[in-house]
């Protein structure tokens, strides 16, 4: 497909506008996420309960993505669904300031994940058509880089608030300001949407999702199964007295910066070299487990860098692979199915790792490393089938 300079420029404007939305949104919920582990600990939650809460939020949110994705394909109500999802999760995060127990905080965490799940497939479909004009890996990488800029600013804001108040709860109130910014930016994004993004599909619609898509989803599920939650890492850092509470959100902010830069670089490399880029990043990311749980302060910092590299690779590469082999009329359901499996497996892995933490940290490390290695091998073996399916789709 030949893309004119005007079409490419319009697509980049839309990607950047959606990036501003995600920047503000990430200031809100990533700021909250950076302190939610210690916050739950202070409210009396155990390590197993922190793992359960983190995983449950991901599972419920991911399960809903399956249905919201199908709804997107059926209705094409991209903006209605996107706005509803942002409105929900940007309202509940500041409410964490008023959570008096870990059960109420857990309910709000799950509600935030639900809002993210509601909007995810619709936004990704809109984004994927524009990224097709500039390169899926690069487009998703640019969006992720802006997304993670907000993910840096939010935790920094939280670190300052926690250092000043010496308590986690009041810090959540400050997140109402970027939440309002995200809603305003969403209006701007809607105004800059390229005309073709809402046009009917011109080529014959895809009837069924290709077989390679399901193998791809299976590999992603194995990856999610062994990928550690940051709240559990942060729980360990505080519980083992590896670092002070105000340092944890700063560390998370640094991780989000690494995440954004990694996504930008790996997205471009993914467009050129394909799945081996993702496999290599997974091998790096699994280092977060032994470094984080078996080392001291320096190793903890290195572990979060590894963790952030893995997360950046997921953000830039996983959605790009789907967009390459699935046509627009099926992408809502495809993104929903992908995120559904990913979230359920994330939940299962989070629960297992939370339970293992209370019983045997070395076993936790082995569990996560083995699962991620298996995912890296699976993705590497899928490199040619995915390339063949992408060529056939175009």
NUKOL-552024 format. One record per residue (C-alpha): residue number from 0; z, x, y; residue in one letter. Coordinates in nm, 2 decimals. Layout:
N
+-----+--------+--------+--------+----+
!   i !     pz !     px !     py ! aa !
+-----+--------+--------+--------+----+
! NUM !      Z !      X !      Y !  a !
...
+-----+--------+--------+--------+----+
//
This chain:
394
+-----+--------+--------+--------+----+
!   i !     pz !     px !     py ! aa !
+-----+--------+--------+--------+----+
!   0 !   0.00 !   0.00 !   0.00 !  x !
!   1 !  -0.10 !   0.14 !   0.34 !  x !
!   2 !   0.17 !   0.11 !   0.61 !  x !
!   3 !   0.08 !   0.14 !   0.98 !  x !
!   4 !   0.29 !   0.32 !   1.23 !  x !
!   5 !   0.38 !  -0.01 !   1.39 !  x !
!   6 !   0.50 !  -0.16 !   1.06 !  x !
!   7 !   0.70 !   0.15 !   0.98 !  x !
!   8 !   0.86 !   0.15 !   1.33 !  x !
!   9 !   0.94 !  -0.22 !   1.30 !  x !
!  10 !   1.10 !  -0.16 !   0.95 !  x !
!  11 !   1.30 !   0.13 !   1.08 !  x !
!  12 !   1.43 !  -0.08 !   1.37 !  x !
!  13 !   1.55 !  -0.34 !   1.13 !  x !
!  14 !   1.71 !  -0.09 !   0.90 !  x !
!  15 !   1.89 !   0.06 !   1.20 !  x !
!  16 !   2.01 !  -0.28 !   1.32 !  x !
!  17 !   2.15 !  -0.37 !   0.98 !  x !
!  18 !   2.30 !  -0.02 !   0.98 !  x !
!  19 !   2.49 !  -0.11 !   1.30 !  x !
!  20 !   2.62 !  -0.42 !   1.13 !  x !
!  21 !   2.74 !  -0.22 !   0.83 !  x !
!  22 !   2.89 !   0.04 !   1.06 !  x !
!  23 !   3.11 !  -0.21 !   1.23 !  x !
!  24 !   3.19 !  -0.39 !   0.90 !  x !
!  25 !   3.28 !  -0.07 !   0.73 !  x !
!  26 !   3.52 !   0.02 !   1.01 !  x !
!  27 !   3.69 !  -0.30 !   0.92 !  x !
!  28 !   3.71 !  -0.30 !   0.54 !  x !
!  29 !   3.69 !   0.07 !   0.47 !  x !
!  30 !   3.97 !   0.12 !   0.72 !  x !
!  31 !   4.17 !  -0.12 !   0.52 !  x !
!  32 !   4.06 !   0.03 !   0.18 !  x !
!  33 !   4.18 !   0.37 !   0.29 !  x !
!  34 !   4.54 !   0.27 !   0.30 !  x !
!  35 !   4.55 !  -0.02 !   0.06 !  x !
!  36 !   4.68 !   0.19 !  -0.23 !  x !
!  37 !   4.99 !   0.32 !  -0.05 !  x !
!  38 !   5.03 !  -0.02 !   0.12 !  x !
!  39 !   5.05 !  -0.19 !  -0.21 !  x !
!  40 !   5.29 !   0.07 !  -0.34 !  x !
!  41 !   5.52 !   0.01 !  -0.04 !  x !
!  42 !   5.51 !  -0.36 !  -0.12 !  x !
!  43 !   5.63 !  -0.28 !  -0.47 !  x !
!  44 !   5.31 !  -0.27 !  -0.68 !  x !
!  45 !   5.30 !  -0.03 !  -0.98 !  x !
!  46 !   5.01 !   0.20 !  -1.06 !  x !
!  47 !   4.88 !  -0.04 !  -1.32 !  x !
!  48 !   4.90 !  -0.32 !  -1.07 !  x !
!  49 !   4.70 !  -0.12 !  -0.81 !  x !
!  50 !   4.43 !  -0.05 !  -1.07 !  x !
!  51 !   4.43 !  -0.42 !  -1.17 !  x !
!  52 !   4.40 !  -0.54 !  -0.81 !  x !
!  53 !   4.12 !  -0.29 !  -0.72 !  x !
!  54 !   3.93 !  -0.37 !  -1.04 !  x !
!  55 !   3.99 !  -0.74 !  -1.02 !  x !
!  56 !   3.85 !  -0.76 !  -0.67 !  x !
!  57 !   3.54 !  -0.57 !  -0.78 !  x !
!  58 !   3.50 !  -0.79 !  -1.09 !  x !
!  59 !   3.53 !  -1.12 !  -0.91 !  x !
!  60 !   3.31 !  -1.01 !  -0.64 !  x !
!  61 !   3.05 !  -0.87 !  -0.88 !  x !
!  62 !   3.05 !  -1.19 !  -1.09 !  x !
!  63 !   2.98 !  -1.39 !  -0.78 !  x !
!  64 !   2.69 !  -1.16 !  -0.69 !  x !
!  65 !   2.52 !  -1.28 !  -1.01 !  x !
!  66 !   2.53 !  -1.64 !  -0.88 !  x !
!  67 !   2.47 !  -1.56 !  -0.51 !  x !
!  68 !   2.17 !  -1.35 !  -0.61 !  x !
!  69 !   2.01 !  -1.64 !  -0.81 !  x !
!  70 !   2.09 !  -1.86 !  -0.51 !  x !
!  71 !   1.90 !  -1.62 !  -0.28 !  x !
!  72 !   1.59 !  -1.62 !  -0.51 !  x !
!  73 !   1.60 !  -2.00 !  -0.52 !  x !
!  74 !   1.66 !  -2.09 !  -0.16 !  x !
!  75 !   1.55 !  -1.77 !   0.04 !  x !
!  76 !   1.84 !  -1.86 !   0.27 !  x !
!  77 !   1.89 !  -1.49 !   0.34 !  x !
!  78 !   2.05 !  -1.51 !   0.68 !  x !
!  79 !   2.28 !  -1.81 !   0.61 !  x !
!  80 !   2.42 !  -1.64 !   0.30 !  x !
!  81 !   2.45 !  -1.30 !   0.47 !  x !
!  82 !   2.63 !  -1.44 !   0.78 !  x !
!  83 !   2.87 !  -1.64 !   0.56 !  x !
!  84 !   2.96 !  -1.33 !   0.36 !  x !
!  85 !   3.03 !  -1.12 !   0.66 !  x !
!  86 !   3.23 !  -1.39 !   0.83 !  x !
!  87 !   3.46 !  -1.42 !   0.52 !  x !
!  88 !   3.54 !  -1.06 !   0.46 !  x !
!  89 !   3.57 !  -0.98 !   0.83 !  x !
!  90 !   3.83 !  -1.25 !   0.88 !  x !
!  91 !   4.06 !  -1.17 !   0.59 !  x !
!  92 !   4.10 !  -0.80 !   0.65 !  x !
!  93 !   4.31 !  -0.83 !   0.97 !  x !
!  94 !   4.52 !  -1.09 !   0.79 !  x !
!  95 !   4.66 !  -0.81 !   0.56 !  x !
!  96 !   4.90 !  -0.73 !   0.85 !  x !
!  97 !   5.09 !  -1.05 !   0.77 !  x !
!  98 !   5.10 !  -1.00 !   0.39 !  x !
!  99 !   5.47 !  -1.00 !   0.30 !  x !
! 100 !   5.43 !  -0.91 !  -0.07 !  x !
! 101 !   5.18 !  -0.74 !  -0.29 !  x !
! 102 !   5.07 !  -1.06 !  -0.44 !  x !
! 103 !   4.96 !  -1.20 !  -0.10 !  x !
! 104 !   4.79 !  -0.86 !  -0.02 !  x !
! 105 !   4.61 !  -0.88 !  -0.36 !  x !
! 106 !   4.48 !  -1.22 !  -0.28 !  x !
! 107 !   4.34 !  -1.10 !   0.05 !  x !
! 108 !   4.18 !  -0.79 !  -0.12 !  x !
! 109 !   4.01 !  -1.02 !  -0.37 !  x !
! 110 !   3.89 !  -1.25 !  -0.08 !  x !
! 111 !   3.74 !  -0.95 !   0.10 !  x !
! 112 !   3.55 !  -0.84 !  -0.21 !  x !
! 113 !   3.43 !  -1.20 !  -0.25 !  x !
! 114 !   3.28 !  -1.20 !   0.10 !  x !
! 115 !   3.11 !  -0.87 !   0.03 !  x !
! 116 !   2.97 !  -1.01 !  -0.29 !  x !
! 117 !   2.84 !  -1.32 !  -0.13 !  x !
! 118 !   2.63 !  -1.13 !   0.13 !  x !
! 119 !   2.53 !  -0.83 !  -0.09 !  x !
! 120 !   2.22 !  -0.96 !  -0.27 !  x !
! 121 !   2.08 !  -1.14 !   0.03 !  x !
! 122 !   2.12 !  -0.84 !   0.26 !  x !
! 123 !   1.98 !  -0.60 !   0.00 !  x !
! 124 !   1.67 !  -0.82 !  -0.05 !  x !
! 125 !   1.61 !  -0.82 !   0.33 !  x !
! 126 !   1.68 !  -0.45 !   0.35 !  x !
! 127 !   1.46 !  -0.36 !   0.04 !  x !
! 128 !   1.15 !  -0.50 !   0.19 !  x !
! 129 !   1.19 !  -0.28 !   0.50 !  x !
! 130 !   1.28 !   0.02 !   0.29 !  x !
! 131 !   0.96 !  -0.03 !   0.10 !  x !
! 132 !   0.78 !   0.06 !   0.43 !  x !
! 133 !   0.96 !   0.39 !   0.47 !  x !
! 134 !   1.06 !   0.49 !   0.12 !  x !
! 135 !   1.33 !   0.31 !  -0.07 !  x !
! 136 !   1.55 !   0.61 !  -0.12 !  x !
! 137 !   1.52 !   0.72 !   0.24 !  x !
! 138 !   1.56 !   0.37 !   0.38 !  x !
! 139 !   1.87 !   0.29 !   0.18 !  x !
! 140 !   2.00 !   0.64 !   0.26 !  x !
! 141 !   1.97 !   0.58 !   0.63 !  x !
! 142 !   2.15 !   0.25 !   0.60 !  x !
! 143 !   2.42 !   0.41 !   0.39 !  x !
! 144 !   2.46 !   0.70 !   0.64 !  x !
! 145 !   2.52 !   0.45 !   0.92 !  x !
! 146 !   2.74 !   0.24 !   0.69 !  x !
! 147 !   2.95 !   0.54 !   0.62 !  x !
! 148 !   2.98 !   0.64 !   0.98 !  x !
! 149 !   3.19 !   0.32 !   1.02 !  x !
! 150 !   3.37 !   0.42 !   0.70 !  x !
! 151 !   3.47 !   0.74 !   0.88 !  x !
! 152 !   3.58 !   0.58 !   1.20 !  x !
! 153 !   3.78 !   0.30 !   1.03 !  x !
! 154 !   4.01 !   0.53 !   0.83 !  x !
! 155 !   4.06 !   0.76 !   1.14 !  x !
! 156 !   4.17 !   0.45 !   1.33 !  x !
! 157 !   4.41 !   0.37 !   1.05 !  x !
! 158 !   4.54 !   0.72 !   1.04 !  x !
! 159 !   4.62 !   0.71 !   1.41 !  x !
! 160 !   4.78 !   0.36 !   1.38 !  x !
! 161 !   5.00 !   0.46 !   1.08 !  x !
! 162 !   5.11 !   0.79 !   1.25 !  x !
! 163 !   5.22 !   0.59 !   1.55 !  x !
! 164 !   5.39 !   0.30 !   1.38 !  x !
! 165 !   5.51 !   0.48 !   1.06 !  x !
! 166 !   5.41 !   0.17 !   0.88 !  x !
! 167 !   5.09 !   0.04 !   0.72 !  x !
! 168 !   5.10 !  -0.34 !   0.80 !  x !
! 169 !   5.05 !  -0.33 !   1.18 !  x !
! 170 !   4.75 !  -0.10 !   1.15 !  x !
! 171 !   4.54 !  -0.39 !   1.00 !  x !
! 172 !   4.55 !  -0.58 !   1.32 !  x !
! 173 !   4.34 !  -0.32 !   1.49 !  x !
! 174 !   4.06 !  -0.40 !   1.25 !  x !
! 175 !   3.99 !  -0.73 !   1.43 !  x !
! 176 !   3.79 !  -0.54 !   1.70 !  x !
! 177 !   3.52 !  -0.39 !   1.48 !  x !
! 178 !   3.51 !  -0.72 !   1.29 !  x !
! 179 !   3.40 !  -0.89 !   1.61 !  x !
! 180 !   3.15 !  -0.61 !   1.67 !  x !
! 181 !   2.99 !  -0.67 !   1.33 !  x !
! 182 !   2.92 !  -1.03 !   1.40 !  x !
! 183 !   2.76 !  -0.95 !   1.73 !  x !
! 184 !   2.55 !  -0.68 !   1.57 !  x !
! 185 !   2.43 !  -0.93 !   1.31 !  x !
! 186 !   2.28 !  -1.14 !   1.58 !  x !
! 187 !   2.09 !  -0.84 !   1.70 !  x !
! 188 !   1.97 !  -0.76 !   1.35 !  x !
! 189 !   1.84 !  -1.11 !   1.31 !  x !
! 190 !   1.64 !  -1.08 !   1.63 !  x !
! 191 !   1.47 !  -0.76 !   1.52 !  x !
! 192 !   1.37 !  -0.88 !   1.17 !  x !
! 193 !   1.01 !  -0.79 !   1.09 !  x !
! 194 !   0.80 !  -1.10 !   1.05 !  x !
! 195 !   0.69 !  -1.02 !   0.69 !  x !
! 196 !   1.05 !  -1.01 !   0.57 !  x !
! 197 !   1.07 !  -1.39 !   0.54 !  x !
! 198 !   0.71 !  -1.45 !   0.45 !  x !
! 199 !   0.61 !  -1.59 !   0.11 !  x !
! 200 !   0.53 !  -1.35 !  -0.16 !  x !
! 201 !   0.16 !  -1.27 !  -0.15 !  x !
! 202 !   0.10 !  -1.11 !  -0.49 !  x !
! 203 !   0.15 !  -1.29 !  -0.82 !  x !
! 204 !   0.52 !  -1.34 !  -0.87 !  x !
! 205 !   0.70 !  -1.14 !  -1.13 !  x !
! 206 !   0.80 !  -1.38 !  -1.42 !  x !
! 207 !   1.06 !  -1.17 !  -1.60 !  x !
! 208 !   1.27 !  -0.87 !  -1.52 !  x !
! 209 !   1.12 !  -0.56 !  -1.69 !  x !
! 210 !   1.31 !  -0.41 !  -1.99 !  x !
! 211 !   1.37 !  -0.08 !  -1.82 !  x !
! 212 !   1.57 !  -0.28 !  -1.56 !  x !
! 213 !   1.83 !  -0.38 !  -1.82 !  x !
! 214 !   1.86 !  -0.03 !  -1.96 !  x !
! 215 !   1.91 !   0.08 !  -1.60 !  x !
! 216 !   2.18 !  -0.18 !  -1.56 !  x !
! 217 !   2.35 !  -0.06 !  -1.88 !  x !
! 218 !   2.36 !   0.30 !  -1.76 !  x !
! 219 !   2.50 !   0.19 !  -1.43 !  x !
! 220 !   2.77 !  -0.01 !  -1.61 !  x !
! 221 !   2.87 !   0.30 !  -1.81 !  x !
! 222 !   2.89 !   0.49 !  -1.48 !  x !
! 223 !   3.11 !   0.22 !  -1.32 !  x !
! 224 !   3.34 !   0.22 !  -1.63 !  x !
! 225 !   3.43 !   0.59 !  -1.58 !  x !
! 226 !   3.43 !   0.61 !  -1.20 !  x !
! 227 !   3.78 !   0.64 !  -1.04 !  x !
! 228 !   3.90 !   0.41 !  -0.77 !  x !
! 229 !   4.01 !   0.58 !  -0.45 !  x !
! 230 !   4.33 !   0.37 !  -0.43 !  x !
! 231 !   4.45 !   0.51 !  -0.76 !  x !
! 232 !   4.37 !   0.86 !  -0.64 !  x !
! 233 !   4.56 !   0.79 !  -0.32 !  x !
! 234 !   4.84 !   0.64 !  -0.51 !  x !
! 235 !   4.87 !   0.97 !  -0.71 !  x !
! 236 !   4.85 !   1.18 !  -0.40 !  x !
! 237 !   5.14 !   1.00 !  -0.24 !  x !
! 238 !   5.34 !   0.95 !  -0.56 !  x !
! 239 !   5.31 !   1.32 !  -0.66 !  x !
! 240 !   5.39 !   1.42 !  -0.30 !  x !
! 241 !   5.06 !   1.61 !  -0.27 !  x !
! 242 !   5.01 !   1.49 !   0.08 !  x !
! 243 !   5.18 !   1.28 !   0.35 !  x !
! 244 !   5.08 !   0.91 !   0.41 !  x !
! 245 !   4.90 !   0.97 !   0.75 !  x !
! 246 !   4.68 !   1.23 !   0.58 !  x !
! 247 !   4.54 !   1.00 !   0.32 !  x !
! 248 !   4.33 !   0.78 !   0.55 !  x !
! 249 !   4.20 !   1.10 !   0.72 !  x !
! 250 !   4.10 !   1.23 !   0.38 !  x !
! 251 !   3.92 !   0.91 !   0.31 !  x !
! 252 !   3.74 !   0.93 !   0.64 !  x !
! 253 !   3.62 !   1.27 !   0.55 !  x !
! 254 !   3.50 !   1.14 !   0.22 !  x !
! 255 !   3.30 !   0.87 !   0.39 !  x !
! 256 !   3.14 !   1.13 !   0.61 !  x !
! 257 !   3.04 !   1.33 !   0.30 !  x !
! 258 !   2.92 !   1.00 !   0.14 !  x !
! 259 !   2.69 !   0.92 !   0.43 !  x !
! 260 !   2.54 !   1.27 !   0.44 !  x !
! 261 !   2.50 !   1.28 !   0.07 !  x !
! 262 !   2.32 !   0.94 !   0.06 !  x !
! 263 !   2.08 !   1.05 !   0.33 !  x !
! 264 !   1.99 !   1.37 !   0.15 !  x !
! 265 !   1.99 !   1.23 !  -0.21 !  x !
! 266 !   1.79 !   0.92 !  -0.10 !  x !
! 267 !   1.51 !   1.14 !   0.02 !  x !
! 268 !   1.53 !   1.35 !  -0.29 !  x !
! 269 !   1.53 !   1.04 !  -0.51 !  x !
! 270 !   1.20 !   0.93 !  -0.35 !  x !
! 271 !   1.05 !   1.26 !  -0.45 !  x !
! 272 !   1.21 !   1.35 !  -0.79 !  x !
! 273 !   1.36 !   1.02 !  -0.92 !  x !
! 274 !   1.65 !   0.97 !  -1.16 !  x !
! 275 !   1.73 !   1.34 !  -1.23 !  x !
! 276 !   1.88 !   1.35 !  -0.88 !  x !
! 277 !   2.12 !   1.07 !  -0.97 !  x !
! 278 !   2.22 !   1.24 !  -1.30 !  x !
! 279 !   2.29 !   1.57 !  -1.13 !  x !
! 280 !   2.51 !   1.39 !  -0.87 !  x !
! 281 !   2.71 !   1.22 !  -1.15 !  x !
! 282 !   2.78 !   1.56 !  -1.30 !  x !
! 283 !   2.93 !   1.67 !  -0.97 !  x !
! 284 !   3.12 !   1.35 !  -0.92 !  x !
! 285 !   3.31 !   1.36 !  -1.25 !  x !
! 286 !   3.49 !   1.67 !  -1.11 !  x !
! 287 !   3.70 !   1.43 !  -0.91 !  x !
! 288 !   3.91 !   1.34 !  -1.21 !  x !
! 289 !   4.05 !   1.68 !  -1.33 !  x !
! 290 !   4.07 !   1.81 !  -0.97 !  x !
! 291 !   4.25 !   1.51 !  -0.83 !  x !
! 292 !   4.49 !   1.44 !  -1.11 !  x !
! 293 !   4.56 !   1.79 !  -1.25 !  x !
! 294 !   4.56 !   2.00 !  -0.93 !  x !
! 295 !   4.74 !   2.05 !  -0.61 !  x !
! 296 !   4.66 !   2.00 !  -0.24 !  x !
! 297 !   4.34 !   2.21 !  -0.24 !  x !
! 298 !   4.21 !   2.06 !  -0.56 !  x !
! 299 !   4.29 !   1.71 !  -0.43 !  x !
! 300 !   4.06 !   1.77 !  -0.13 !  x !
! 301 !   3.79 !   1.91 !  -0.36 !  x !
! 302 !   3.83 !   1.60 !  -0.58 !  x !
! 303 !   3.77 !   1.36 !  -0.30 !  x !
! 304 !   3.45 !   1.56 !  -0.20 !  x !
! 305 !   3.32 !   1.53 !  -0.55 !  x !
! 306 !   3.41 !   1.16 !  -0.55 !  x !
! 307 !   3.23 !   1.10 !  -0.22 !  x !
! 308 !   2.91 !   1.28 !  -0.35 !  x !
! 309 !   2.90 !   1.05 !  -0.65 !  x !
! 310 !   2.95 !   0.74 !  -0.43 !  x !
! 311 !   2.68 !   0.86 !  -0.19 !  x !
! 312 !   2.44 !   0.90 !  -0.48 !  x !
! 313 !   2.52 !   0.55 !  -0.61 !  x !
! 314 !   2.46 !   0.40 !  -0.26 !  x !
! 315 !   2.13 !   0.57 !  -0.21 !  x !
! 316 !   1.98 !   0.57 !  -0.56 !  x !
! 317 !   2.10 !   0.27 !  -0.76 !  x !
! 318 !   1.95 !   0.00 !  -0.53 !  x !
! 319 !   1.64 !   0.21 !  -0.48 !  x !
! 320 !   1.56 !   0.22 !  -0.85 !  x !
! 321 !   1.58 !  -0.16 !  -0.87 !  x !
! 322 !   1.36 !  -0.21 !  -0.57 !  x !
! 323 !   1.10 !   0.01 !  -0.72 !  x !
! 324 !   1.05 !  -0.20 !  -1.04 !  x !
! 325 !   1.14 !  -0.56 !  -0.93 !  x !
! 326 !   0.93 !  -0.77 !  -0.71 !  x !
! 327 !   1.06 !  -0.96 !  -0.41 !  x !
! 328 !   1.08 !  -1.30 !  -0.58 !  x !
! 329 !   1.32 !  -1.16 !  -0.84 !  x !
! 330 !   1.52 !  -0.91 !  -0.64 !  x !
! 331 !   1.80 !  -1.14 !  -0.54 !  x !
! 332 !   1.87 !  -1.22 !  -0.91 !  x !
! 333 !   1.82 !  -0.85 !  -1.00 !  x !
! 334 !   2.06 !  -0.72 !  -0.74 !  x !
! 335 !   2.31 !  -0.99 !  -0.84 !  x !
! 336 !   2.28 !  -0.91 !  -1.22 !  x !
! 337 !   2.31 !  -0.54 !  -1.15 !  x !
! 338 !   2.62 !  -0.58 !  -0.93 !  x !
! 339 !   2.77 !  -0.83 !  -1.18 !  x !
! 340 !   2.75 !  -0.58 !  -1.47 !  x !
! 341 !   2.86 !  -0.29 !  -1.24 !  x !
! 342 !   3.16 !  -0.48 !  -1.11 !  x !
! 343 !   3.28 !  -0.61 !  -1.45 !  x !
! 344 !   3.26 !  -0.26 !  -1.59 !  x !
! 345 !   3.43 !  -0.12 !  -1.28 !  x !
! 346 !   3.71 !  -0.37 !  -1.34 !  x !
! 347 !   3.75 !  -0.28 !  -1.70 !  x !
! 348 !   3.75 !   0.09 !  -1.62 !  x !
! 349 !   4.00 !   0.05 !  -1.34 !  x !
! 350 !   4.24 !  -0.14 !  -1.55 !  x !
! 351 !   4.22 !   0.11 !  -1.83 !  x !
! 352 !   4.27 !   0.41 !  -1.60 !  x !
! 353 !   4.56 !   0.24 !  -1.42 !  x !
! 354 !   4.73 !   0.18 !  -1.76 !  x !
! 355 !   4.65 !   0.54 !  -1.87 !  x !
! 356 !   4.80 !   0.68 !  -1.55 !  x !
! 357 !   5.14 !   0.54 !  -1.64 !  x !
! 358 !   5.11 !   0.69 !  -2.00 !  x !
! 359 !   4.89 !   1.00 !  -2.00 !  x !
! 360 !   4.71 !   1.15 !  -1.70 !  x !
! 361 !   4.51 !   1.40 !  -1.92 !  x !
! 362 !   4.39 !   1.11 !  -2.13 !  x !
! 363 !   4.28 !   0.93 !  -1.81 !  x !
! 364 !   4.08 !   1.24 !  -1.70 !  x !
! 365 !   3.91 !   1.27 !  -2.04 !  x !
! 366 !   3.82 !   0.90 !  -2.05 !  x !
! 367 !   3.65 !   0.91 !  -1.70 !  x !
! 368 !   3.47 !   1.24 !  -1.77 !  x !
! 369 !   3.32 !   1.12 !  -2.10 !  x !
! 370 !   3.20 !   0.79 !  -1.95 !  x !
! 371 !   3.03 !   0.96 !  -1.66 !  x !
! 372 !   2.87 !   1.22 !  -1.87 !  x !
! 373 !   2.73 !   0.95 !  -2.09 !  x !
! 374 !   2.59 !   0.77 !  -1.78 !  x !
! 375 !   2.43 !   1.09 !  -1.66 !  x !
! 376 !   2.25 !   1.14 !  -1.99 !  x !
! 377 !   2.14 !   0.77 !  -2.00 !  x !
! 378 !   1.99 !   0.79 !  -1.65 !  x !
! 379 !   1.81 !   1.12 !  -1.73 !  x !
! 380 !   1.65 !   0.96 !  -2.04 !  x !
! 381 !   1.53 !   0.67 !  -1.82 !  x !
! 382 !   1.35 !   0.89 !  -1.57 !  x !
! 383 !   1.00 !   0.84 !  -1.72 !  x !
! 384 !   1.03 !   0.47 !  -1.82 !  x !
! 385 !   1.15 !   0.39 !  -1.47 !  x !
! 386 !   0.86 !   0.59 !  -1.31 !  x !
! 387 !   0.61 !   0.41 !  -1.54 !  x !
! 388 !   0.76 !   0.07 !  -1.45 !  x !
! 389 !   0.75 !   0.15 !  -1.08 !  x !
! 390 !   0.38 !   0.25 !  -1.11 !  x !
! 391 !   0.30 !  -0.07 !  -1.29 !  x !
! 392 !   0.48 !  -0.28 !  -1.03 !  x !
! 393 !   0.27 !  -0.13 !  -0.75 !  x !
+-----+--------+--------+--------+----+
//
